[in-house]
Amino acid sequence: MDQVTNPKPFVKSLLNKRISVRLKFNNTTYEGLLESSDNYFNLSLSNVTEVTYNETDGEVKERVSLGDGKVFIRCNNVLYIRQLSDEELKAIQQQELDEGDVKDQ
């Protein structure tokens, strides 16, 4: 079982790491680099991918890279935050490479 951590130190430990932020509404998750957080737990992400899930089965419906732009997520919209695993990071990198190959053709 994982160790219990208070929210503020947990979010601070995620600074400059790739995270996943699940929203309370519309089955959407944002994956990106956590650049900053304030005392209200508003989040600023860069290099973001928006992931939308099917309502019926929870499978990934669409993954859209938002490029090098930044996304600001207001705290009251966040359902949960987690750090992306090494396996997930490798899968994302592979997908980005595959998309680059398709664009080059």
Secondary structure, DSSP 8 states (H G I E B T S, - for coil): ------HHHHHHHTTTSEEEEEESSTTEEEEEEEEEE-TT--EEEEEEEEEEE-TTT--EEEEEE-TT-EEEE-GGGEEEEEE--HHHHHHHHHHHHHHHHHHH-
